[in-house]
Amino acid sequence: MRTADAPAVIELRRCALTYPGPPPVTALAPCELAIGAGEFVTVVGPSGAGKSTLLNVLGLLDSPTSGHYLLDGIDTGALSDAQATALRGRRIGFVFQSFHLLPYRTASENVALALTYGGVPRKGRAELARHALRQVGLGNRMDALPTTLSGGERQRVAIARALVGRPSLLLCDEPTGNLDSATAESVLRLLEELHRDGMTVIVITHDAAVAARGQRTLTLRDGVMSEQARP
């Protein structure tokens, strides 16, 4: 849970992204945003509003064309491509609507693969993967292939894969979009548990009920960001 003096994991300072034309398209208008360590923030808006652009900027997949993005106090605009890739690998975990699991690899192997480019010795990857799977409640499914797992279990493997590098930020893009309501609820409870344990969580969603689970909700419309008032 965030405290008043919690350090900012994310700071956007007049951050914007415009795609060149003609005509130029402003995908993200200049915005200011601070998200502290341990916050749970949801992001909503219609299709084409800029949600994916925001996710790509926060995930260091796209660079803003103006302004500054600080991640854990590091000005990402000053980094080379190699430095940005390394920072992304150390600090950010991604969870997507599609699970992106290799069908011929076990749950444990899928999670361990996330450590391949992180400088973790091969000998230590398996134990870190097992720990991450236990963290998401899949200690009994480590050797299962994705084809034998339920949708909720596969999403939990994907979350374990995102967590195994011990990131400071978890970015989730429609993580319940492919799940039935009961399974989606179990995944949301897991994200809330991670948040209570101190993880900074950002969830992009079209579902108002999912959005309401966050401490704060940001709205994007035509690239312009605003924050919804809470009762």
Secondary structure, DSSP 4 states (H G I P E B T S, - for coil): ---TTPPEEEEEEEEEEEE--SSPEEEEEEEEEEEETT-EEEEE--TTSSHHHHHHHHTTSS--SEEEEEETTEEGGGS-HHHHHHHHHHHEEEEESS----TTS-HHHHHHHTTTTTT--HHHHHHHHHHHHHHTT-TT-TT--GGGS-HHHHHHHHHHHHHTT--SEEEEESTTTTS-HHHHHHHHHHHHHHHHTT-EEEEE-S-HHHHTTSSEEEEEETTEEEEPPP-
